[in-house]
């Protein structure tokens, strides 16, 4: 292998694929990054066996070849180089990769590319595409609700249901549920439902940049892997096997009280209350009060701890229906309010022991359900 490329491009590529390098592994080669020539470009690949990221950069290729080298070492070295041309040369006999840039030179011992785990090809199956910005918003508003513990593996993923020209993303951890609907640019030929690891979607969200670009999505026929293709990169992930819970029955169909409030004010009050809720299982109490003729309704957000004291905050609210009381884990409130882009949000409740529903005002493609906490009022 003999080629040259720009330090800036190689550095960016290593930063992208580095997200898939294994952190703790019993297979040492997954700590490496694969470098290989691909027509007139340099292809970088990294995998942690659950997810693989490939990235292509422009290069002047003189000789074909492939090698794997320690990802962290190569990334740190390349990032410290000046913004100049890098000449890369592989010595096939010693499996040593030589890099030369300006007045800097290094040799890195590698491992044969044949020992690198094979990356599955996802060439056939159900294929569709979605706008980058739409997908980013959908992922950010559901992925945090997935479970982090592995006791129920299906809940560590995000349920993705493709039907016609609509993609429905849903995540739940037993205490909350987030559901987001987004349009597909290319309708699917038949409905399909898969569970994508939440970690995969979090990484995808970091990789896809703003702009009018589209992300192509392919699910292979046996629902074993999913491929996301965008710009100069591909992300292939294993899918979570199993059946996602039928979540539609968990969403309350009616309410006895609805309070519309400003998102920023609600978030500030929730964060303030959470400071005092640390010692009391994170419990934040919400009381919704209807206003009189000339005074607006209000939502009171409070928390108290036997050890450190208490806190009360108020925000104006447009209230429909009766007065209401409910308590939530403060972190769950902060998580959902932090990702909303709308300026107003509605809280719908039935009684203190029924789930509360949070919906952005003015849009109907997102719903967030939070289980209440039982408290003495």
C-alpha positions in Angstrom: 0.0 0.0 0.0 1.3 3.4 -1.0 -0.8 6.6 -1.0 -1.0 10.2 0.1 -3.9 12.2 1.6 -4.5 15.4 3.6 -3.9 15.3 7.3 -7.2 17.2 7.8 -9.2 14.5 6.0 -7.5 11.5 7.6 -7.9 13.2 11.0 -11.7 13.7 10.4 -12.1 10.1 9.2 -10.3 8.6 12.2 -12.5 10.7 14.5 -15.6 9.3 12.8 -14.7 5.6 12.8 -13.1 5.9 16.3 -16.7 5.9 17.7 -16.9 2.2 16.8 -13.5 1.1 18.2 -14.1 -1.4 21.1 -13.4 0.0 24.5 -13.3 -3.2 26.5 -12.9 -6.4 24.5 -11.7 -10.0 24.5 -10.7 -9.6 20.8 -7.7 -7.3 20.8 -7.9 -6.6 17.0 -11.1 -4.7 17.6 -8.9 -2.0 19.2 -7.5 -1.5 15.7 -8.7 0.5 12.7 -8.6 -1.1 9.3 -7.0 1.0 6.5 -7.5 -0.2 2.9 -7.4 1.2 -0.5 -10.8 1.3 -2.3 -10.4 2.4 -6.0 -9.0 5.9 -5.7 -9.9 6.4 -2.0 -8.7 5.3 1.4 -11.3 3.4 3.4 -11.2 3.4 7.2 -13.2 0.8 9.2 -13.6 0.2 12.9 -16.0 -2.2 14.7 -16.9 -3.3 18.3 -18.7 -6.4 16.9 -22.1 -4.8 17.6 -21.6 -1.8 15.3 -19.2 -1.0 12.4 -18.4 2.4 10.9 -16.7 2.8 7.5 -15.5 6.1 6.2 -13.9 7.0 2.8 -11.5 9.9 2.2 -10.0 11.1 -1.0 -6.4 9.9 -1.6 -3.8 9.6 -4.3 -3.3 5.8 -4.4 -0.2 4.5 -6.0 -0.3 0.9 -4.7 -3.2 -1.1 -3.3 -3.1 -2.7 0.1 -4.7 -3.1 3.5 -3.5 -3.2 7.2 -4.9 -2.8 10.7 -3.1 -0.6 13.3 -4.0 0.5 16.9 -6.7 3.0 16.5 -5.9 5.2 19.5 -2.2 5.4 18.6 -2.8 6.3 15.0 -5.5 8.9 15.9 -3.4 10.6 18.4 -0.4 10.8 16.1 -2.4 12.1 13.1 -4.2 14.7 15.1 -0.9 16.1 16.3 0.5 16.6 12.8 0.5 19.9 10.9 -2.3 20.4 8.3 -0.2 19.1 5.4 0.0 16.1 3.0 0.6 12.7 4.7 2.5 10.0 2.7 1.5 6.5 3.9 3.4 3.4 2.9 3.0 -0.2 4.1 5.9 -2.6 4.3 4.2 -6.0 3.5 7.0 -8.1 5.0 7.1 -6.4 8.4 3.4 -5.3 8.5 4.7 -1.8 9.4 2.8 1.3 8.4 5.1 4.3 7.7 3.6 7.8 7.8 5.4 11.0 6.8 4.1 14.5 7.1 6.2 17.6 6.7 9.1 17.0 9.1 7.4 14.3 11.1 7.8 10.5 10.5 6.5 7.4 12.3 6.3 3.7 11.9 3.4 1.7 13.4 3.4 -2.0 13.8 0.2 -3.5 12.4 -1.8 -6.8 12.2 -2.8 -8.4 8.9 -6.1 -7.2 7.5 -7.2 -10.8 7.1 -7.5 -11.1 10.9 -9.9 -8.1 11.1 -13.6 -9.2 11.8 -15.6 -9.4 8.6 -18.1 -6.6 8.2 -21.5 -7.9 7.1 -22.7 -6.6 3.7 -26.2 -5.3 3.8 -26.9 -5.1 0.1 -30.5 -6.2 -0.1 -33.7 -5.9 2.0 -36.0 -3.1 2.7 -34.5 0.3 1.7 -35.7 3.8 2.4 -34.3 7.3 3.1 -35.0 10.1 5.4 -34.0 13.8 5.7 -31.0 14.3 8.0 -32.5 17.0 10.2 -35.8 15.1 10.6 -34.0 11.9 11.7 -31.7 13.9 14.1 -34.8 15.4 15.8 -36.5 12.0 16.0 -33.6 10.2 17.5 -32.8 13.0 20.1 -36.4 12.9 21.3 -36.7 9.2 21.9 -33.2 7.6 22.5 -32.8 8.9 26.1 -35.9 6.9 27.1 -34.3 3.5 26.3 -33.2 1.3 29.2 -29.5 1.3 30.1 -29.6 -2.0 32.0 -29.4 -5.2 30.1 -32.0 -7.1 32.2 -34.6 -6.7 29.3 -32.5 -6.5 26.2 -35.4 -5.3 23.9 -35.8 -2.2 26.1 -32.1 -1.2 25.4 -33.1 -0.6 21.8 -35.4 1.8 19.9 -38.3 0.2 18.2 -38.4 1.4 14.5 -41.6 0.7 12.6 -41.5 1.5 8.8 -44.9 1.7 7.2 -45.7 3.4 3.9 -44.0 6.8 4.1 -43.9 6.9 7.9 -41.3 5.9 10.4 -42.3 5.5 14.1 -39.5 5.5 16.7 -40.4 4.3 20.2 -38.3 3.8 23.3 -39.3 2.7 26.9 -37.5 1.7 30.1 -40.5 0.6 32.2 -40.9 4.1 33.7 -41.4 6.2 30.6 -42.2 5.9 27.0 -41.3 8.2 24.1 -42.9 7.9 20.6 -41.9 10.0 17.6 -43.3 9.8 14.0 -41.4 11.2 11.1 -41.9 11.1 7.3 -39.8 9.0 5.0 -38.5 10.4 1.7 -38.9 7.0 0.0 -41.9 4.9 1.0 -41.2 1.3 2.0 -42.6 -1.5 -0.2 -43.9 -3.4 2.8 -44.2 -2.7 6.6 -41.3 -3.8 8.7 -40.5 -3.5 12.4 -37.0 -3.8 14.0 -35.2 -2.9 17.2 -32.1 -0.8 16.8 -29.7 -0.6 19.7 -30.0 2.9 21.4 -26.2 3.1 21.4 -26.2 2.8 17.6 -28.7 5.6 17.2 -26.8 7.9 19.6 -23.7 7.4 17.5 -25.6 7.9 14.3 -26.9 11.2 15.7 -23.3 12.4 16.4 -22.2 11.4 12.9 -24.9 12.9 10.7 -24.4 16.6 10.3 -26.9 19.3 9.7 -27.9 20.0 6.1 -30.4 19.0 3.4 -28.7 15.7 3.0 -30.5 12.3 3.3 -29.7 9.2 5.2 -30.3 5.9 3.4 -31.5 3.0 5.6 -31.5 -0.6 4.6 -32.7 -3.5 6.8 -31.5 -6.9 5.6 -34.1 -9.6 4.8 -33.6 -11.7 8.0 -33.7 -8.5 10.2 -30.3 -9.2 11.5 -28.5 -6.0 10.6 -29.3 -2.4 9.6 -27.2 -0.2 7.4 -27.2 3.7 7.5 -25.5 5.3 4.6 -24.7 9.0 4.5 -22.2 11.3 2.7 -18.8 9.6 3.0 -19.7 7.1 5.7 -21.6 3.9 6.5 -22.8 2.6 9.8 -23.8 -1.1 10.1 -25.3 -2.4 13.3 -26.6 -5.6 14.7 -30.3 -5.5 15.5 -31.8 -6.5 18.9 -33.7 -9.7 18.6 -37.1 -10.1 20.3 -40.5 -8.4 20.3 -40.9 -4.8 21.6 -43.8 -4.3 24.0 -47.2 -3.3 22.5 -46.9 0.3 23.8 -50.0 1.9 22.3 -52.1 0.6 25.2 -49.8 2.4 27.6 -50.8 5.8 26.2 -53.8 7.3 28.0 -56.6 8.2 25.5 -58.2 10.9 27.7 -57.4 13.3 30.5 -59.1 15.2 33.3 -56.6 18.1 33.4 -54.4 19.7 30.8 -51.9 22.5 31.5 -50.0 24.3 28.8 -46.8 26.0 29.9 -43.6 27.5 28.6 -41.0 24.8 28.0 -38.0 27.0 29.2 -39.8 28.0 32.4 -41.0 24.5 33.2 -37.5 23.2 32.6 -35.9 25.8 34.9 -38.4 25.0 37.7 -37.9 21.2 37.3 -34.1 21.6 37.5 -34.4 23.8 40.6 -36.7 21.4 42.3 -34.4 18.5 41.4 -31.6 20.0 43.4 -33.8 19.5 46.5 -35.1 16.1 45.4 -31.7 14.4 45.4 -32.3 13.0 49.0 -35.9 12.0 48.4 -35.8 9.6 45.5 -35.8 12.4 43.0 -39.5 13.1 43.7 -40.8 16.4 42.2 -44.4 17.3 42.9 -46.6 19.2 40.4 -49.8 20.9 41.3 -52.0 22.4 38.5 -54.4 25.1 39.6 -57.0 26.8 37.3 -57.0 30.6 37.4 -59.8 33.0 38.1 -61.4 35.2 35.4 -58.6 37.7 35.2 -55.7 35.6 36.5 -53.9 32.9 34.6 -53.8 29.3 35.9 -50.5 28.1 37.3 -48.4 25.0 37.8 -46.5 24.7 41.1 -43.3 22.6 41.0 -41.9 21.7 44.4 -39.5 19.2 46.1 -38.7 18.7 49.7 -36.1 16.8 51.7 -36.1 16.0 55.4 -32.4 16.6 55.5 -31.8 19.8 53.5 -35.1 21.7 53.1 -37.6 22.4 50.4 -38.2 24.4 47.2 -41.3 25.8 45.4 -41.5 27.3 41.9 -44.4 28.5 39.9 -45.0 28.9 36.2 -48.1 30.4 34.4 -50.3 27.8 32.8 -53.3 27.7 30.5 -55.4 25.1 32.3 -58.3 23.0 31.0 -60.4 20.8 33.2 -60.0 20.3 36.9 -57.1 20.9 39.3 -54.5 18.2 39.5 -51.7 16.8 41.6 -49.0 14.4 40.4 -45.4 13.5 41.3 -42.6 12.4 38.9 -39.0 11.6 39.1 -37.4 15.0 38.4 -34.7 13.6 36.1 -37.4 12.2 33.7 -39.0 15.6 33.4 -35.6 17.3 32.8 -34.7 14.7 30.1 -37.8 15.2 28.0 -38.1 19.0 28.5 -34.4 19.4 27.4 -34.9 17.9 24.0 -38.2 19.7 23.0 -37.8 22.4 20.3 -41.2 23.9 20.7 -41.8 26.8 23.0 -44.9 25.4 24.7 -45.7 22.0 26.1 -48.8 20.5 27.6 -49.0 18.2 30.6 -52.1 15.9 30.6 -53.1 14.0 33.7 -56.0 11.9 34.9 -55.2 11.3 38.6 -52.1 11.1 40.8 -51.7 7.4 40.2 -52.1 7.4 36.4 -49.4 8.1 33.9 -48.8 11.7 32.9 -48.6 12.7 29.2 -46.3 15.4 27.8 -47.0 16.7 24.3 -45.4 19.7 22.5 -48.1 22.3 21.7 -48.7 22.7 18.0 -47.4 19.4 16.8 -48.9 15.9 16.9 -46.0 13.7 16.0 -44.5 13.3 19.5 -45.8 12.0 22.8 -44.0 11.2 26.0 -45.6 9.2 28.9 -44.1 9.2 32.4 -45.2 6.9 35.2 -46.1 8.8 38.4 -44.4 8.3 41.8 -46.6 7.7 44.8 -46.3 10.3 47.5 -48.1 11.5 50.6 -49.7 14.8 49.7 
